[in-house]
Amino acid sequence: MDPTPFNTRLDQAMQATGSLVCVGLDPQPDRMDAPVADFCRRVIDATWRSAVAFKPNIAFFEALGPDGLRDLITVLGHVPDGRLMILDAKRGDIGSTAEAYGRAVFGVYGADAVTVSPYLGRDSVAPFLADPGRGAFVLCHTSNPGAGDFQALDVGGRPLYLEVARQARGWNAGGNVGLVVGATYPDALAAVRAAAPELPLLVPGVGAQGGPLEAAVRAGRDANERGLVVNSSRDIIFSGDPGAAAARLCDAVNAARARRV
Amino acid sequence: MDPTPFNTRLDQAMQATGSLVCVGLDPQPDRMDAPVADFCRRVIDATWRSAVAFKPNIAFFEALGPDGLRDLITVLGHVPDGRLMILDAKRGDIGSTAEAYGRAVFGVYGADAVTVSPYLGRDSVAPFLADPGRGAFVLCHTSNPGAGDFQALDVGGRPLYLEVARQARGWNAGGNVGLVVGATYPDALAAVRAAAPELPLLVPGVGAQGGPLEAAVRAGRDANERGLVVNSSRDIIFSGDPGAAAARLCDAVNAARARRV
């Protein structure tokens, strides 16, 4: 069997769906009017036509106990064919433990890709890349206020996050490595795109976190005007009309990605 | 209520138990002769007299699905009073998500402390430090072969892992920050101890990973000949006699920590 590499699957799904939008599933019980699994299924039903991917953040399910993780399995089982499932888990541990996380992420939950932390180095990421059909998005420059505490430190003439991008390129022999770069730092996004022209970028931070959409899309698009997945969570799922919110974001991203500067 | 800070609790437990040994609970079904919860409870019963703490790595429980995480709750509920529970989860995410992880770690699982990744910066660690009675061990220099890929990079005259140690010291206002430093790099351990004289160190990597015990203890002990927790997982739990293996490690650590060079 020669599985299609994850990055190719993602690119094909972008073309097939005409969308670069990822809907983040971050269920917070105090903001919801239905049980977690029902709430998330309703969001998926309302938004999938405008989405190329769904990204549950496992923290919000784990906070609900083992039953919450059962809900996560239910929710991921509800994602329609042709839409990819990125599990936002930010995992990172040494060899045998990373293998166990890989079994959880790809086996138990059935995700197509996972977010991982680079801090422990290449051998901590390798187990997530063993199957080319499944991908790993390596944290590069995150969207939060403290992102720069370490990520922006100079390491021999470049910031750490660009060294992460540089090394992550070297891990991409299977065609299944991506990078996480927050929309809240458009200059960092442009620098990462220049440093890793062929890697897909997972871009959180638009919407509730305030990142500028158009600048982010222009900075993050690849030579084919694709190559990035724009994630929005709270602004879609807690809006009164998730379907309309996802469609608006899809249109705005598509307008920005084709725009000449 | 003025809870005793976690680091004080840990130091008091070291004195009360006379042990710096942490027993790592990394259940791997293909190496066990009993179901996970039974296996781990048996290990705890056999080893607690020689241990100051237990450290389940959540990956091995998560790999078994939601039932595995139920087992984790059962196992942690079995840890005797006076022994601390460090959940090895290496979490790290932005504010609201880190809060959700905090609810899982301290609320759902009931751990006393957790391991966290520094890559996302101070605001990603802060939610784990909100309750001084609970602690967070920040990954500093890990025990794996690829630890140096990023951790050893020079950032303005010091390696990144020492910059992590330096910043983590500044997060310790509540007396509940520790650092993870692998025994496989004794020089790094000595440098971290010098950079952060008052922080407790969680030291994995002895035993199966081959780190030199005596050098690690001598490098990591604080001015009171305590201040570090030596973790061993596979060499204890998969030995024929976990109780004897834990007692041997406790004796070896105690011999090394009092030794004058």
Interface residues (C-beta under 8 A of the other chain):
Chain A: D26 Q28 N57 A59 F60 E62 A63 L64 G65 P66 D67 L69 R70 I73 D88 K90 R91 G92 D93 I94 G95 S96 T97 A98 A100 Y101 R103 A104 G107 V108 S117 P118 Y119 L120 G121 R122 D123 S124 L139 T142 S143 N144 P145 G146 A147 G148 D149 F150 Q151 L153 D154 V155 G156 L160 E163 V164 Q167
Chain B: D26 Q28 N57 A59 F60 E62 A63 L64 G65 P66 D67 L69 R70 I73 D88 K90 R91 G92 D93 I94 G95 S96 T97 A98 A100 Y101 R103 A104 G107 V108 S117 P118 Y119 L120 G121 R122 D123 S124 L139 T142 S143 N144 P145 G146 A147 G148 D149 F150 Q151 L153 D154 V155 G156 L160 E163 V164 Q167
